[in-house]
Amino acid sequence: MGIYWSQVDLEKLTGSGVVYFNSKMEMLEGLPCKMYRLIHQQSLWTHCHDYFQIWYVAKGALSHTVNNRTYQLTKGDIFVIPPFTLHSVTIPKDGDYEIYGCEFMPSFVNERFEELPEEEVFFDMAFLGSFLREDTDAQARISLDGGTETAVRNVMKEMLMEYERRAPFFQLTLKAQLLVLLSILVRQVNGELVREGFEKSEKYREIMTKVVDYIHRHYQEDLKLHALCDLSNLSRSTFCQVFKDWTGKTFNRYLTDLRILQAMVMLKQADLSVTDVCYSTGFNELSYFCRIFKKYTGISPTEFRKQAIK
């Protein structure tokens, strides 16, 4: 296993009477993911496992205890438990309940979770990071609102169907659906951040719409960052952050992308020379234009034209 979570001394664990569930025994060979639906299930004593576990309560109620703290889950609640976390589940003996379960190894999200990635930034960590923090409140009981609950229920039903049918390439669909499920839950447990992001987006919507429109109308000109900062009445640092949040790109990258796309359109016009296209799209040097164009497309402007006007 990797080192994203606390390692447990399994010899001490099993010696203390705690039940340990192993993925090799619980899951299909070659598929580090398992789906199931429970309508008859006994309570589970304190236990742990080497995989993530997600339980969604579609009907009924249960008690979930994590680190000696008990959470009451009812219809529409869900919990996400990371590997090697001690927990127990108490289910009423005569209760009418329905639970959808998903268990998966971190490697099902990305095989690189088997070892610590060398890069400081590991994108796929975002799928699991919210459920690996010490604050168990974030994962031991997650209350879903109406729209989110419907989305979770639908995804888990589809995952169960894929798992049970096992049609060709069902593993691919199962993984894709798991990532969708995790994305929904990450947003749910980070609700405050999501709301702040939405509020920030709305705050700058009018400003960024005006800035982007200005760039599209003046991309042929010698656009400078400070001019757009003045246009938006924002400081350089604030503008750069907001612009990247809004467009997904830095200002320079956005402008270059736009100019190259326009150049590709203009190169299809036989009456325009490569030099004409260069200066008409805001590039001030032909050699630089040719170098950047080839970097983006893999071929020179001349080669692109030959292919485009055949």
KATAVEN-V119043 format. One line per field, one symbol per residue. psi: psi as a letter, one per 20 degrees, with the letter a starting at -180 (. if undefined). burial: b if it has 9 or more other ideal C-beta (glycine too) atoms within 8 Angstrom, else e. A space follows every 10 residues. Layout:
psi = ???
burial = ???
This chain:
psi = rakirpqpoh ghghhjjppp pphhhhrqpi nlqpqrppio prqprprrrj rqppppohqb qrpoppljpp pppapiqqqo prqkpprqpp pphjqorppp qppqqhihgp hiihqpqhqh oogihhhihi jjrhnihhhh oopprgghgg ggggghghgg ggghhlrpkh hggggghghg ghgghghgik hghggggghg ghhjggghgg gghgghikhi rmpqghhhgg hikqrggggg ggghhgijqr gggggggghg ghhhghiioh iprhgggghi jjpjpghggh ggghhgiirr hghggghhk.
burial = ebebbeeeee eebeeeebeb bebeebbeee ebbbbeebee eeeeeebbbb bbbbbbbeeb bbbbbbeeee bebeeebbbb bbbbbbbbbb bbeebebbbb bbbbbbbbbe eebeeeeeee eeebbebbeb beeeebebbb bbebeeebbe bbbebbbbbb ebbeeeeeeb eebbbebbbb bbbbbbbbbb eeebeebeeb beebeebbeb bbebbeeebe eebebeebbe bbebebeebb ebbbbbbeee beebbbbbbb ebbbebbbee ebebebbbeb bbbeebebbb ebbbeebeee beebbeebee
